[in-house]
């Protein structure tokens, strides 16, 4: 997109609109909002479906609730290490990464995005 004409004074609003168009900020904002919504869906899927299925095979019945209590060096207090929650978040991340990968492969196959894995031809 050509830059605003040099020498001709542009107002702040016109410069701002030019900036939004040039850097694709509106598309990025839309993608961010959709990404947040998709992330919530995946998190709900992991918490409400995957965790209980894995919990069937665990003595406590809940993946996110797995903890190890370690006694404090000073006094009778204990520290809780919630490793089950970490595992649930890793599963959440892997599901999101898999969905993004599948979407990328489908979009690049249809030509909507440039496939960065294919080496460019020399001109």
C-alpha positions as CSV (number, residue, x, y, z in Angstrom):
1,X,0.0,0.0,0.0
2,X,1.5,3.4,-0.9
3,X,2.4,5.7,1.9
4,X,0.6,9.0,2.3
5,X,1.8,11.6,-0.2
6,X,4.9,13.3,1.0
7,X,4.7,17.0,1.4
8,X,0.9,16.8,1.9
9,X,0.1,17.2,5.6
10,X,-2.1,14.3,6.9
11,X,-4.2,14.5,10.0
12,X,-3.7,12.2,12.9
13,X,-6.8,10.2,12.1
14,X,-5.7,9.7,8.5
15,X,-2.3,8.6,9.7
16,X,-3.8,6.2,12.2
17,X,-6.1,4.6,9.6
18,X,-3.2,4.3,7.2
19,X,-1.2,2.6,10.0
20,X,-4.1,0.1,10.7
21,X,-4.4,-0.8,7.0
22,X,-0.7,-1.0,6.4
23,X,0.1,-3.3,9.3
24,X,-3.1,-5.4,9.2
25,X,-3.9,-4.5,12.8
26,X,-7.6,-5.1,12.4
27,X,-7.1,-8.6,11.0
28,X,-4.6,-9.3,13.8
29,X,-7.1,-8.1,16.4
30,X,-9.9,-10.3,15.0
31,X,-7.5,-13.3,14.9
32,X,-6.6,-12.6,18.5
33,X,-10.2,-12.5,19.7
34,X,-11.1,-15.7,17.8
35,X,-7.9,-17.3,19.2
36,X,-9.0,-16.4,22.8
37,X,-12.4,-17.9,22.2
38,X,-10.9,-21.1,20.7
39,X,-8.5,-21.3,23.7
40,X,-11.5,-21.2,26.1
41,X,-13.2,-23.9,24.2
42,X,-10.1,-26.2,24.2
43,X,-9.6,-25.5,28.0
44,X,-13.2,-26.4,28.7
45,X,-12.8,-29.6,26.6
46,X,-9.6,-30.6,28.5
47,X,-11.0,-29.7,31.9
48,X,-14.5,-31.2,31.4
49,X,-13.8,-34.2,29.1
50,X,-10.1,-35.2,29.0
51,X,-9.3,-34.7,32.8
52,X,-12.3,-36.9,33.9
53,X,-11.4,-39.6,31.4
54,X,-7.8,-39.7,32.7
55,X,-9.2,-39.4,36.3
56,X,-10.9,-42.7,35.8
57,X,-7.5,-44.3,36.0
58,X,-6.2,-42.3,38.9
59,X,-6.6,-43.1,42.6
60,X,-7.8,-39.5,43.3
61,X,-10.1,-39.4,40.3
62,X,-8.9,-35.9,39.2
63,X,-5.9,-35.1,37.0
64,X,-5.8,-31.5,38.0
65,X,-6.0,-32.4,41.7
66,X,-2.8,-34.4,41.7
67,X,-0.4,-33.0,44.3
68,X,2.6,-33.9,46.3
69,X,3.0,-32.5,49.8
70,X,6.5,-31.8,50.9
71,X,7.2,-31.0,54.6
72,X,8.7,-27.6,55.3
73,X,12.2,-27.5,56.6
74,X,11.1,-25.2,59.4
75,X,8.0,-26.1,61.4
76,X,5.0,-28.4,60.7
77,X,3.9,-26.7,57.5
78,X,3.9,-28.4,54.1
79,X,4.3,-27.2,50.5
80,X,1.9,-28.5,47.9
81,X,3.3,-29.2,44.4
82,X,0.3,-29.3,42.1
83,X,1.9,-31.3,39.2
84,X,-1.5,-32.5,38.0
85,X,-2.5,-29.0,37.1
86,X,0.7,-28.6,35.2
87,X,0.0,-31.8,33.3
88,X,-3.5,-30.6,32.5
89,X,-2.1,-27.3,31.1
90,X,0.5,-29.2,29.0
91,X,-2.4,-31.3,27.5
92,X,-4.3,-28.0,26.9
93,X,-1.3,-26.6,25.1
94,X,-0.8,-29.7,23.0
95,X,-4.4,-29.8,21.9
96,X,-4.3,-26.1,20.9
97,X,-1.0,-26.6,19.0
98,X,-2.5,-29.6,17.2
99,X,-5.5,-27.7,16.1
100,X,-3.4,-24.8,14.9
101,X,-1.2,-27.2,13.0
102,X,-4.2,-28.9,11.3
103,X,-5.7,-25.6,10.4
104,X,-2.4,-24.4,9.0
105,X,-2.0,-27.5,6.9
106,X,-5.6,-27.2,5.5
107,X,-5.3,-23.5,4.8
108,X,-1.9,-23.9,3.0
109,X,-3.2,-26.8,1.0
110,X,-6.1,-24.6,-0.3
111,X,-3.7,-21.6,-0.9
112,X,-5.1,-19.3,1.8
113,X,-1.7,-19.1,3.5
114,X,1.8,-19.5,2.2
115,X,3.4,-22.8,3.1
116,X,6.7,-21.9,4.8
117,X,7.9,-25.5,4.8
118,X,8.3,-25.7,1.0
119,X,11.6,-24.2,-0.1
120,X,11.2,-21.1,-2.3
121,X,12.2,-21.5,-6.0
122,X,15.2,-19.5,-7.1
123,X,14.3,-16.8,-9.5
